[in-house]
Amino acid sequence: MANAKAVDAPPSPGSVKTGTGGNPWLVLLAVSLGVIMVMLDGTVVGIANPSIQADLKASLSDLQWVTSGYLLALAVFLITAGKLGDLFGHKRVFLIGVGGFALSSVGIGFSAELADVIPGVTPVGALIGLRVLQGLFGALLQPAALALLRTAFPGEKLNQAMGAWGAIIGLSSAAGPIVGGVLVEQASWQTVFFINAPVGIVALIMGTLLIKDSRAQTLARIDWLGVLLLSGAMFALVWTIIKAPEWGWGDSTTLTFVAVFALLIGAFIFWQSKARQPLVPLSLFRNASISIGTVLMMMVAFAMFGAMFFLGFFFQGVHGLSPLEAGLRMLPMSAGMIFASPLAGMALGRFGPRLTMAAGLLVTALSMFLMSRLSIDASFIESGIPFLLLAFGMSPVFVGATEIIVGNAPVEMTGVAGGVQQSAMQVGGALGTAVLGAVMAAQISATLPGHLGPAAQAIPAAQLEGLEKAAAFGAAPPGLGQPIVDAVHNSFMDGMSVAFLVSTGIAVLTAALTLFVKSGRKTEGQPVHVG
């Protein structure tokens, strides 16, 4: 483990160095601009995926890694990034994250050109590698942003700030499909990444001028062994889930990777109990609300991001919409987020997290169930109602779980708590994409022969396997008759329906956990501003 020297001598154990003066709402504005890039990328790729697949000849596994590689890098590095912010200053880490995210986004747009000059690298490989790098820089800025907000706002205004934060972040997430649809249709899929450059420049300027620094003074080192163990465990888990349908769930390779995951995660937990300054202080989870809030964030992200992965293929491949039309189909969620997140912040303040979050999860479950009932020719209204419900269902959960995790953490551990919150979301999203992708692939494989009918007996095994892979994208290979195209589309709908039903069940089960949470503690003493 490497030692790191603190810039200033700590005035007292456990203190938090903060900036003074300034308006906390300007801090919110400045950090939101940086995080908007990350949230846009989390949803815009779903619309760009069909174009990426066609342009780079990517497989379903490749596209899962375009999403999961990014989410996994975020998940693994977020807690480490939170510690870096606590040690070296959240403003500094935030600005490095913004600049690196913007630069790696530009690199993604040129992934094909980079593959031409790097021996042995394919365009898809370059894209996935740069998405991982993008995720690492995204990890730097997200917990730093939450830590800056926690120290900027007094405890009694934290719900209000988190509601506004949720509205900004929710709107940017929901706007991703529309922005992506416009850019992909009018220009190319590369432009959905190029757009991060000007946003990043503005965020750097505003962050430099408006944010004053804050950092904890008690951390002296980074737990690099913990980073290595957690990274290896999460990679083994996600890789296993993505590849198991190809290998076979009972195959020795699959079982070996499961054993590697179990060994590494066990070693990680053991090491965290022994390390002097662990990556994830286990004492943080002695607070039951923080533990439950972390699980809530992970499970709700599993349900949402995992199921939403397929909607771009449904709208463009099965439904036959253009990228812009597909993005507009998600407009009800975009509009709903504008109102839902501030209302969620007010509801949490008035009714508390238990009732508000439980209600949100049940609304989310209803939304997912309605999505599982969508037909191939679903109208705007039929798909719009579930999206609107999803906006009002997810907002209380994201806002509430964030407030519970960050609000219950000691002030000197806000960076770590912010990393835990964001890591839980990204781990949940990566696992949701992988698990529901495997569920959908298995369902397509099981139902496609039945939809093909007697014709399936005359199709060679290799060609049938090709049809199954094409069905995962919601598109049949060109030159086939309409009955085969219909069979491919129907099997895709079967798989998507099962994925949304699994998400429905997860949302209902997760609602029960909200009965055990408590609101975040109010900040003791005088409010600390970092303006």
Secondary structure by P-SEA (a helix, b strand, c coil): cbbbbbccccccccbbbbbccccaaaaaaaaaaaaaaaaaaacccccaaaaaaaaccccaaaaaaaaaaaaaaaaacaaaaaaaaacccaaaaaaaaaaaaaaaaaaaaaaaaaaaacccccaaaaaaaaaaaaaaaaaacaaaaaaaaaaaccccaaaaaaaaaaaaaaaaaaaaaaaaaaaaaaccaaaaaacaaaaaaaaaaaaaccbbbbbbccccccaaaaaaaaaaaaaaaaaaaaaccccccccaaaaaaaaaaaaaaaaaaaaaacccccccccccccaaaaaaaaaaaaaaaaaaaaaaccccccccccccccaaaaaaaaaaaaaaaacaaaaaaaaaaaccaaaaaaaaaaaaaaaaaaaaaccccccaaaaaaaaaaaaaaaaaaaaaaaaaaaaaccccaaaaaaaaaaaaaaaaaaaaaaaaaaaaaaaaaaccccccccccccccaaaaaaaaaaaaaccccccccaaaaaaaaaaaaaaaaaaaaaaaaaaaaaaaacccccccccccccccccc
